[in-house]
Amino acid sequence: EKKSLLLRQVAAHLEVDTALMSKIERGERNASKQQVISIAQFLKADAEELLTLWLADKIESTIVEEPKIAYE
């Protein structure tokens, strides 16, 4: 939004369809590591920071899927 870009512009840069980019934006789908790097380059953002956030999301989703262990 800050760069006044349309979702289709970002999707075109990543060579994905707009529907997939929309799902990534809404958090319904995770971007790949390479997509995160491409997004960072396209937006002139800090790739390391975005990759750290991406990795944190991956860890969180893995933990959430783990069965809960009950301690008594």
N, C-alpha and C positions, 0 to 999 in steps of 0.2 A: 504494500500500500504506500509506504514512504517513497518508493521510487516510481509510483504511478504506472506500474506494469500490469498488464492483463495476465490472467492465469494462462491463457493460450500462448502468450509470448514466452513465459517460463517453460511451459510444456514443450514448445517447439525447440527451445534451446536444449532441453534434456532428451529430445526425440522420443517423447511419450505422448499419449493422447491426453486431452484436457480432462477427461473423466478420471484418469489415474492421478493426475496432478491435483485434482480437486479432493480426492480421497486422502492423499498425502497431507494436503493442507488442513483437512478436517480431523486428521489423526485416525482415520479409518484404515489406513494402510501405511506401512513403514517404507520409507525411501531406502534404497540400497546405499552402501557406503560411497560408491562412485557417483550416485545421484546427489548425495549431500555435498561432495566435493565440487561437482558441476554447478550446483546451486550457489555455493559459496563464491566460486569464480564469477558466475554470472551477476551476482548481486554485489560483488566486491566486498564480501563479508569475510570475517576471520574463519577460515576453514577449520582450524584446530578447535575453536570454540564450538562450532556446529557439530564437528565429529564427536566432541566430548558429550554434548547433549544427545546426539544420536545413540552413542554407546550406552549412556545412562538409561535411555528409553528401552534399548534392547535388554539390558539387565533387569529392569523393572518388569518387562513383559514376561521374561523367563521366570522370575520369582513368583509372579502372580499365578502362573500356570502350574507351579509345583503344588503337590498335595499338602494340605496343612497337617502338621504333626501335633497331636494333643499331648501335653505333658501333665501328668497327674502327680 
